[in-house]
Amino acid sequence: MRKFKTVYMRGGTSKGCMFLRKDLPADRAEWDRIFLQVMGNPDPKQIDGMGGTVSSNNKIVIAWKSEVPGIDVEYEVGQVIVGKQQVDFKSSCGNMTSAVGPFAVEEGLVEAVLPITTVHMLNRNTDKYIDVTVPIDPKTGTFAQDGDCSAAVSTAPRPSCS
């Protein structure tokens, strides 16, 4: 048994496991096996994992502090295919994108600024720049999880990625 830190989050109508890239093995070839086990695949009921037996509840997000000027966080989204030994990284998920900003605040990838923190992100599935505004709770100084708060997502025009 190996342990990997993960945070289970809801983003819009999707749910998934959020990982910091630094907490995963350096050898990316090991990642799919880890993500499949986390979700409980290949069992379609995913009894031994955190998967929700439907595509919207089988998301994986890997995030890291960016070294790209003007970008706070880079991230990649995967989807564990229910009942198969497969993780799909070919597309992104807008719902889980909305969770990346709060995750970045909670994990210290960006400094929380009251009352709203804007997280400048780069999605590595699509090489699109995205800004997410995250409401900050003045009592805790972290992501405002209670009440009627919401995260706003907008695409931000920037030069294409290399």
N, C-alpha and C positions, 0 to 999 in steps of 0.2 A: 504494500500500500504506500502511495505517495500522497503528500498533501500539497494543495495549491489554494492560495487565497482567492476567493471569488465573492462577489457581491451580487445577490439576486435582485434585479430591479424590474420595474414596470416602466415602459416607455409607450405612451399612447395606449393602443390596444394590444401591444406585444409585451412579452416578458422574456427575460433571459439572464444569463450569467455574464457579469462584467469582470474582466481580468486586466490587471496592469501587465504590460508586456514584460517588465522586469521580473515578475513573479513566475513567468513561464520558462521552460527550458530554452536555452540558446538555440538548440537544434529545432527549427520549425517543423521538421518531419515528425516530431513527437506530439505536436499539438492536436492533430485530429483524434488520435487515440484518447487523449485526455478529455477533449470536448465530448466525444461519444460516450465515454464513461460517465461524465458529469450529468448528461441528459438521460442516461439509462438505455441507450441504444445497444443492440438492434431490436430489443423487445418493443413492439408497437404500443404497449401499455406504459412503457418506461417506468415500471414499478421501482426499479433500483436507482432511479435518478431524479433529477429536478425538472425534466422535460414535462410538457403538458399535453402530449399526444397529438397536438396539432401544430402546424407550421408557425403560427403566431406566438407560440409559447416555447420555442426551441431556438432562441437566438443566442449567439455568442458575440460579445464585443471585447476587443482587445484595444486598450488605449495606452498612450505613452506621451510624455512631455516632448514637445516638438523642438527641433533645432532649426526649423524653417523660420526666417525672419517674419515677424508679424503673426505667427501662428502659435497658439498656446498648446494645443493638443492635436495629435494625429490619432486616428482610430481606424479599425477595420471591423466589419460585421460579417459573421458567418451564421449559417442556418444549418442546424443538424436535421437531416432528412429522416423523418419518423420511419422506423422499421428498417432502415438501411445503415450500412457502415459508411456513411458519407456526410461530409460537411461541405456545404456550398458557400464559396466566397465570391461568386461571380456577380452578385448584386448587393445592394445595401438595403437598409430598412429605415425609412423615415421615422417610424415610431421609436425605434431604439436610438436613433440619432438624438431625439429629444432627451434621452436619459444620459447621454455622454456628458453634457454640460454639468448637471448636478453631480454625477459621478466624479468628474474632474475636480469640482469644488470639494467634495467630501474626502477625496483621496489626496488633496493637497497639490494637485497638478497645476492649479491656479490659485491665486490669493482671492479670498472672498472680499468683495467690496460692497458695502451697504449703499442703497437698498437693493441694488441689482448688479450682478456681475455678468459682464459679457464675455463669453468664452469663444475665442477665435479658433475654429477647428478645420482640419483637413481630413476628409474622408478618403482613405486609401483604396477603397473599392472602386470609387468613381473619379478620384482626383479632383473633387469639388471642394471649394471653400465654403464653410458654413459658419454663421455666427449664431450662438444660442444665448439668450438672455435668461439668467437664472435668478429668481427672487431669493434674497438672503433674509433669514430670520434674525431680527435685531437682538433677540435674547440669547441665541446660541452662536451667531456668527457663521452659521452653515446654511446649507440649502433649506429653504422653507418648505417643509414636508406636509404641514397641516394647513387647513383652510381652503380657500378657493384660488390659490396661486396656480400659475401655469408657466410653462417654459415656452418662450417664443423662439421659433427657428426661422432663419432667413438665409438664403444663399447670398454670398458676398462676392462680387466680381473682383477677381485678382488675377495676376498672371498665371498661365498654365504651369502645372507642376513638372518637375523633371524627374 
